[in-house]
């Protein structure tokens, strides 16, 4: 595990003594913002600083008083919670050599943005940006920060907002830690043990099934994928029960492939890079469920996590083998690297048997979704327009980008098998993300609202850090899930 970043606190005004103040600069009001700070506009221009979102410029004090870190937030009209979260994240990543830090980013929020929303976003962003994954470094990153004070006010509502932001960010960072852990040091049994530890800490009930129980329960997709691995699979169920009468029941299913070689449909060496992160869906469910009690969520939530390695061994599934999944559906395996949908089939079926109001699955499922949407946007599929619309709106507000995607019925015929009920891929190269969603839909119980998030892109970022989002494991999905569940209301009847 990585060290926890310094916890921000809040105050009505900046402390008398500080080493660094962090302030926002707007791109269309840059001159005025710099004048207020006593900064020469020509100096900023020469340094290439224009106030664009997430740009930073460190200004040494040159005398008594703190240094100043300018963080760009873009045009004034767009300075909302998402923009401020990203700005605080950029600052949290940048600041390592100052001990006492004052963050005054919220003063530049656009009209209509509540102070509480700003306080939460800035606190969240700081903790997310300050995240470091140092578990395998011989020398941890050198960070000298000892205190971070947000000038968000001293009232209880501000303190509560900051506490909420910190709690959410720590839940995201938990998911990041799990995703970043190398496959060799986070085997399915290890991940299940981590879930049990989290559950014991926050009051969740956790049930873990080993291979014998998995076979006994008829989880043939999970058992089949596990055949090539020396390390046995696990199937984990996590239960959150709110205080008082629940406002509903939501099931979460997370893909948990702790390392993916592709099996006999072998990936290239480059294709295996980052495949320790192929359990990003499971990590998102774990992170989200870890904070439900802290947030006082009123809806009952059950998580289902099929955990497995997809390896090559003497008994690994072959192309053409047939697996019998939970509930009896038989699947012809046409590609062993399309293993995520095989284990999710079992998870979705078990979730459906509990008859929840809605099922949401998250999975690093297809490269095709990344081709369609790029690396920072998740594909959103679903059978219920109300649930899909709600997730889309909540994700936008949480700063996690998703985009509704189609499931054209004419693609369904491509999953028909000559020897089994289904095959796990279609015969063509096109619309791979939609075909995968159509496959998953088959295993959702009739009448249950369902949504599928293909998070292959935004769960694991390889180009560069942006705002509060780091390279490698991002913890994508935790914020949108927690916000969705915290505000859960019964879905309107479909049709």
N, C-alpha and C positions, 0 to 999 in steps of 0.2 A: 504494500500500500504506500501511497505517496503522502508526504506531509500535508496537513491541512493548512490552507492559506490563512493569514491573519484575518480574524473576524471583524468586519467593519462595525463601528458604532455610529450613533448619530448625535448631533448637538445643534443648538439653535444658532450658534456662530462658531467661527473657526477658533481653535485654541490659541492662546497667546504665543505658544512656542511650537514651531513646526519646521521641518527640514524641506518640505516640498508641498506646494499647493498645485492641485490639478484643476484646470479651468477649461471651459468649452470656448471654441471660436467658431462662428458661423461664416460660411463662405460668402454669403451675400451681405454680411454686416461686418466683414473682417476689419475694415478700417476703424469702425467705432469700437469693436471689441478690443482691438490692440491699443487704441488710445486710452480706454478705461484702465488698461493694465500698465500703461506707460511704456509700451513696446513700440519701437520704430517700425513702421510698415515696410520700409525698405529692407530692414534686416530680415524680416519674415520672408519677403519676396526672394531675397538672395539665397535664403536657405531652402527655397522651393516649397514653402508652406503657404497653402491657399485656403485652409479651413475646410477642405474636403473631408468627407466622412472617414474617420479613423486615422487621419494623418496626425502625427505628433511632432512637437518641436520643444526641446528642452532649453530653457532660458536660465543660465546661472544667475544668481542674485547679484554678484559683483559687489557685495557688501553685506551689512546686517540684513537679516530676514531670510525667508525661505527661497529656494529655487522655484521656478514655475514650469510646469509641463502643460503646454497648450495641446488640446485634443480637438481636431476638427469634427464638427457634427453636421456639415453640409448646410443647405439653405434653411433659413429660419422657420419657414412654414412646415417643414418636414421633421422638426425636432420632437419626436415622440418617444415613448418608452423603448421601442426597439432600437432607435438611433442612439439613445443614451446608454442602453445596456451595452451596445457594441462599443461606444466610446469608452465606457468604464472598463470594458474588457481589454481594449487596446492599451489603456493606461496601466491596468493591472499586470499585463505582460511586460510592459516597458520598465516599470519601476522596480528596481532591485537594490539600488545603492543608497536609498534614503530611508532613515529609520521612522520618523514621524511624518505621516502623510495626511494632508487635508484634501478632500475631494469635494469640489464645488461645481459639479457638472449640471446639476438640476436647474440652476438659475436661468439657463437658456432654453428651457422647455417651451414649446409653442403654447399659445393660449388654449385653454380647455383641457390641458393635461393635468390631472390631479397630482398634488404633491405626494400623496401616498403611492401612486403608481410610479412616479419618478423615483422615489426613495427605494422602492422595491427593485426597480430595474437597475439602478446604479449599484446597489448592494450586490445584486445577482451578477451583474456584469463584472464587478471587481473580482469576486471570488472565482468566477469562471476564467477570467483572463489571467489571474495569478496562479492558475493550476500548472503544476509541473509533474511529469511522470519520471521519477528518479529511482524507482525500485531496483533497477539493474545497473545503475551507474556506480563506479568505484568512489566517485566524489559527488555528492548531491549538488544541485544548482545553488549558487551563493545568492541568497536573498537576505538583505539586512532589515527589511521592513518589520517593525515591532508594533506599530499602531496605525490604524486607518480610521479617520473620522469623517463622516459625511455631514455636510451642512444642510441637513434635511429637516431640522427642527427637533425640539426636545419633547414634544407632545407624545402621548402614548400611541396615538395612531401612526406616527412616524416611526417610532421604535418597533411597533408590530410589523410595519411594512418592511423595515430593514431585516427583521428576524425572519420574515417569510422569504424574502429574497435570498438570504444566506442559506436557509434550509433547502430551498429548491436547487440552489447552485451546488450544494454538497451532494444532493441526490444525483445531479448530473455528473459530478466528479466521481461518484461511486461507479456509475456506469462506464465512465471513461477509463477508470482503473481496470475494470474487468476486461474491456475491449482491448486495451493496450497490452495486457499481460500476454507474453509469448505462449503459443500453444503447448509447448513442452512443460510449462509450469502452471498451466490451468487446464487440467484434464477434466472430463465430465464429472468425475467424482469430486475433484477440487472445487469446481464451480458450485456443485450441489452443496458442499460443505460451507462455502461462502454464503449461500442463500440461507442456510440454517443459522449461521452466525448472525446475519443481518436480522432474520426473523426473531431470534431470541432477544436482540438488542431493542427492537422497536415494537414487539408485541404482535408479530404475525405468526400464524400457524403454518408450519412447513411439513410436507410429507414427501419423502424421497423413495422412489422405487428403483431397485437395481434390476439387473438383466432378467433374473428369474421372474420377478413380478411383472416386468414389461412383457415377457412372453406370455405369462399367465393371463394378462389383461388383453391380449390380442393386439398389441401395438406393433404390428408387423412391419410398418414402414420404418419405425425407429430401430427395431431389432435387425431389419435387413441392412440398413445403412451401416450399422455397427459391426457387421460380420467381418469386415476387413481389418478391424482395429484390435490391438491387444488390450487397450484400455476400454473397459465396459461402459455402456451408456447409462444414463440416469433419466428418469422422468420425475419432474418436480412439480408439486402443486402447492401454491401459496394462497392463504386465505386471510383477507382483511374483513373484519366485522366492525362496523361503526357502533358508537354508543347510541342507544335508542333504536327506534324502528328505521330500517334502511329505506332510502328513497327509491331503491331498485337494486338490480344485480347486473354488473358488467363483468364479462370474462375477457382476460387478456392472454393472448398466446404469443410466445416469443421464440423465434428460431434460435437454437443454441448449438450450432456446429463449432466446436472449440478449435478445430483446425480442419481445413478442407483441401485435400490433394486433388480432388476430382474423382478419386477411385480409379477404376480401369479406364474411364474416359478422362485420362490424366491431363491435368493442367500443365502448362509450361512452367519453368522455374519462375519467370516474371509473374505469371498468373497466380502463383502461390504466395507471392509477397502480400502481406496484409491479411492472409486467410486465417490468422489467429483472431481477426475481427469479425469472423463470419457468425459470431454469436451476438452481434449488436442488437438484434431484436430482443433476445433474452435479457441482455444487460439493461435495455431501456425499461422493460417490465420490472426488473429488480429495483432499479433506481427509483422509478415512479412509486412502486408499492412501499418502498422504505420510508416515504415521507407522508403517506396518506393520513396517518394518525396525528402527526404534527399539524397538518393542515385542517384537521377536523372534518375530513370528507365524510359525507352522510350516506353514500351509496356503498353497498357490499361489493367487494372486488375479489375475484379469484384469478390467479395467474397460473398458467400451464406452460411448462418449459421442457420440451424434449431436448436433451443434451447428448451430444455424440461427436465422435471424430469420424471423418470420412477418409479412410485410409485404404491402402492396398495390402492384401494378405492372401494366404492360401484359400481362405473361405469367403473372400470378398464377393459381393454380388457381381454378376456378369451382365453385360448388355444382353437383353433378351430374357432375363430371369423375371419371374412373376412373384410379387409380394401380396400378401393378404393383409389389408390394413384393418384398424379397429372398425367394427361394424360390418365387415365382410367384403367390402369392395376390393377387387383384385386389380393390381396395377402392373402392367408390363414395363420393365425398366429399359427404356431405349437410350438413356444417357445416365451414367452413374454420377455425373457432375450436376445433375438436376436433383440433388438429394434433399435440398431444403424443403421442397414441397412434399416429399415423402414423409418426413418426420412431422411436418405441420398438419398433414392429413390426419394423423393420429391425435395430435393436440386439439385440432378443431372438432374432431368427433367426440372426444372426451368432454370438451367444453360444452358442446351442444347437448350432451346428455344431462347436464345440470340445468338446462332450460333457462339460461340467463335472458335478460332483456336485450342484450347486445353482446356481440363478440367482436373484438378488434385484434387483429394479428399484425405483428411487426416482424419484418424479415429482410435481411440483406440477400435478396432473392435473385435478381437478374441484372446482368450487365446491360441487357436491352433497355432497362429503365434509365440507366445512366446515359445511354446513347440518345434516348429521347429527351431527357430533361437536364442532362449535365450532372456534375458531381455534388451540387448543393441543394437539390430539390428532390423530395420524395414523391413517388407516384402514389396516388390515392384511388383505390378501387372500392366498390361496394355494391351491396344489393338493396340498400335503403337510402333513398335520396336525403331524408332528414338527417340520418347519422353522418353521411358523407358531407353534407353542407355544414353541419355542426363542427365536425373535425376541421374542415377547411377554415372556418372562421376563427376557431380557437387557435389553430396553428399559426395563422397570420398574426394574431395578437401576441402570441408567445414568441414570435421571431423565429419560428421554424417553418421553412417554406415547404408546402406540399402543393400538388397540382392534380385535380381530378382527371382520371384517365378512363377510357372506355373499355368495355368488355363485349365486343361485337359478337353476336350469337353465331354468325357464320364461321367464326374461328373454332367453335366448340367441336365441330366434326373432326378437326385435326387431331383430337385426343382419343378418337375411337381406336381400339386395338383389335387385331385379328384373332387374338388368343385370350384376351382378358377383358375386364370391364372398361379399363382405361389404359392409356400409356402415359408416361410422365412428361413427354414432350410431343409437340406436333411434328408433322413431317416437313414443315417448311422453316425458313430462316426468319420470317418476318413476325412482328408483333409479339415478341417473346414475353414481354411483361404482361400483356393482356392474356396470352395463352396460359401463363402461370396462374394468373388470378382466376381464370375460368376453371382450372384444375382444382384450386383450393375451394372454390364455391361449392363444388360437388359434395364436400364433406361437412358443410354447415347445415344444421338442422332446419327443417322447413319452418318458416314463420319467424325465424330469429334474425334480427337486424345484424348485418355483418359489414365490416370494413377491413380492408387489407392495405397496409402501408409497406410499399417496397422501398426500403431505406438503404439500398446498396450504395448509393452515391453519398448522401450526407452523413452516414454513420462513420465513414473512414475517409478523411481528407488527406491527399498526398501533395497538393501543390503548395499552399502557404496558409498561415494563420490569418484570419480576418475577424476583426472585432473581438467578440468573446469566444469565437470558435477556433480551437487550436488545430495543428496538424495531427494526423492519425486519429485515434478514437475521439469522437466528439460528444458522445452521450445523447445523440439526436433521438428525439421522441419522448424523453422524460418530461420536458416542460409542457408539451402539448397534451400528453396524457394526464398529468396532474391538474392542469387547468380544466380539461374536459371533465374529469371526475369530480373536481371541487365544485363545479357548477352544474352537476348532472341533474337533469330533470327528465321525467318519463318522455319517451319518444311518442309523437303522434302515431296513431294507427296508420299503416301504409295502405295504399289503394283507396 
